[in-house]
Amino acid sequence: MNYNVNEKGYYGEFGGAYIPEMLYPNVEELRQQYLSITAEEGFQKEFRQLLRDYVGRPTPLYFAERFSEKYNTKVYLKREDLCHTGAHKVNNTIGQILLAKRLGKNRIIAETGAGQHGVATATVCALMGLECIVYMGEIDIKRQAPNVARMKMLGATVVPATSGSKTLKDATNEAIRDWINNPVDTHYIIGSVVGPHPYPDMVARFQSVISEETQKQLLEKEGRERPDYVVACVGGGSNAAGIYYHYLNEPEVGIIAVEAAGKGIDTGESAATSALGKMGIIHGSKTLLMQTADGQITEPYSISAGLDYPGVGPMHAHLFASGRGEFISITDENAMKAGLELCKLEGIIPAIESSHALAIFEQRKFKEDDVVVLNLSGRGDKDLNTYINYFNL
């Protein structure tokens, strides 16, 4: 079985482009041109140079010695938290802004949950001198205030989404409406491996630099390119797609996806899509989606704004349905404890999203000589208030 996208834009039975007619020209333009533009030598040269000189890549692959000792296995952290802007999101926004410029678009829109994608989009718009509008749920604006301030400092307009649950799903709805109304001059930079084809594949390709570097770094440190397991948190799933990408069709590498169980899978306050989802369509893609019996989207909940999404990208839906990926759900409580533990064992303050991935070691045992690469997708600066309130620091 192949775990990459097929020529029709599907991963198994998930994916596709389920879009209103008004959006067809925009999405079709992208679909027809993204592969040829991104393959051009000039594009690749500029993309690689910006990743190196602006983002600070390659990011280190760090052997977490004390953490490994505690859990009696070898844990390497892929340090995406050390990217410029503080998370993996910038890998994709650099790629998409270069694409948008080549398509002649001069106005950029984006949606954001935790604010990291919004910051990364505002950053590259400032870099390229393009107008930037970021849609963000009203609730997320409150809980991610430092990132909202960063976006404004970078010259972006932040527009609150006040409908529905006032989180990521609603911000995405608003961004799609904007795109329908401004089809000619606007490019929509989607921040995760969600949305209509070609977005899931395009974002995964830009993020695949993570696993590309991991192969080389692991060869240097362990004498082999393949770890026994790759682990990442999954909301929409772009950081996960990045660390999985070069290992998707390597069956000897175990793929572990970690979702947000919120207050518990059965509490009604959760974002564990694999456990609770059924096939449905959200934001232009057929995927696994948390929904009621009559198909209404269920409101997700997670303490981490970046995992607070009712669906999952089609690549991950396929990894789950095919059994290629092992899916684990982690509660708020376990994630918060794991985040604090990494601070104390390794001197690294992780984003709460990444803390979900760290929490699996309490419940999932690995062999002593297993090599486990965990994608540390972002740093915890944006979450300090949540940590402070949670632990009464």
Secondary structure, 3 states (H helix, E strand, C coil): CCCCCCCCCEECCEECCCCCHHHHHHHHHHHHHHHHHHHCHHHHHHHHHHHHHHHCCCCCEEECHHHHHHHCCEEEEEEHHHCCCCECHHHHHHHHHHHHHHCCCCEEEEEECCCHHHHHHHHHHHHHCCEEEEEEEHHHHHHCHHHHHHHHHCCCEEEEECCCCCCHHHHHHHHHHHHHHCCCCEEEECCCCCCCCCHHHHHHHHHCHHHHHHHHHHHHHHCCCCCCEEEEECCCCHHHHHHHHHHCCCCCCEEEEEEEEECCHHHCCCECHHHHCEEEEECCEEEEECECCCCCECCCCCCCHHHCCCECCHHHHHHHHHCCEEEEEEEHHHHHHHHHHHHHHHCCCECHHHHHHHHHHHCCCCCCCCEEEEEECEEHHHHHHHHHHHHCC
